[in-house]
Amino acid sequence: KAGVTQTPRYLIKTRGQQVTLSCSPISGHRSVSWYQQTPGQGLQFLFEYFSETQRNKGNFPGRFSGRQFSNSRSEMNVSTLELGDSALYLCASSLGQTMNTEAFFGQGTRLTVV
Amino acid sequence: DQQVKQNSPSLSVQEGRISILNCDYTNSMFDYFLWYKKYPAEGPTFLISISSIKDKNEDGRFTVFLNKSAKHLSLHIVPSQPGDSAVYFCAASAVRGAQKLVFGQGTRLTINP
């Protein structure tokens, strides 16, 4: 069974640009969550999508957005990039049923903003 | 406001001995807890979880204990192996059926031969 796949693995962007990251969840998983990891703030929740709807949202500015497609694949977009957006962006998938289930993470996308 | 805290940034343990990693939380609404292991430049790997209706869960060398009154959980690894050297994160969730994990800052575990 394939794991969570994130593309690209590495990305370098210039301040002010926008970026789109992609995540393919484990087959059969309907929930996709996004997290940002930085040395100063640790792992922080961005948002979660379930059945193409945003189900939960963290405390990030509106420049961070996402969406989920009918095949459960998800994309995350960051507009007007700032230097502080440099981070490892992680995607996690889970079954997303009513009982809590484990979230499985992808390898992450390392975004560097210069 | 850090709702999940791992107060030990690092821990060093002899191979074959027990490793005990600790985690405290402040939000009494948390009802599901997980431990993840992470290597640099990789995503976290799920290790073990526990629901708030239990106080212990075991999986091979890994056991998680939950003390709800103290708002404290711990991960025991017995016996510790060199491959266990990594950063360990505890995470908590307060939203049933949804994935909104709050992570601790992590503890770097080093297993010495």
Interface residues (C-beta under 8 A of the other chain):
Chain A: V4 Q6 S31 S33 Y35 G42 L43 Q44 F45 E48 F50 R55 N56 G58 L88 L90 A92 S94 G96 Q97 T98 M99 N100 E102 A103 F104 F105 G106 Q107 G108 R110
Chain B: D31 Y32 L34 Y36 A41 E42 G43 P44 T45 F46 S49 S51 F89 A91 S93 V95 R96 G97 A98 Q99 K100 L101 V102 F103 G104 Q105 G106
